[in-house]
């Protein structure tokens, strides 16, 4: 992992922030992306060498801009981690169109945008790794009130 440039989405908290700290401890250079500028800056301030890029990964243009910034500031990308995501707890009988759209926009489309931004760079370089962070609920949907989240993570697994 030494000297690898690792882009991590959803890096302002939770798994993304923890992963950023861990890869930095192992000698990698994390490029952090998230919507919340203040929270992202706080995570980046705790990690020597981290590059923070404010981006909304549900917008293709933001993801493409983030890739361009990572290349401009770090010279390359070795690993792209699609970690951004969110859940919802609501019975299927109460789900709205907006609920479903949000689950798929955040948990699936954002990852597709990341894959499509990173893959051309990886192909040119002849190397690179994509990591899509999913959930056990995407494989075994055993929590009925998390059906929309489970469906989105299942779709992400299939795309992966």
Secondary structure, DSSP 8 states (H G I E B T S, - for coil): -TT-EEEEESTTSHHHHHHHHHHHHTT-EEEEEES-HHHHHHHHHTSTT-EEEE--TTSHHHHHHHHHHHHHHHS--SEEEE---------GGG--HHHHHHHHIIIIIHHHHHHHHHHHHHHHHT--EEEE---GGGT----GGGHHHHHHHHHHHHH-
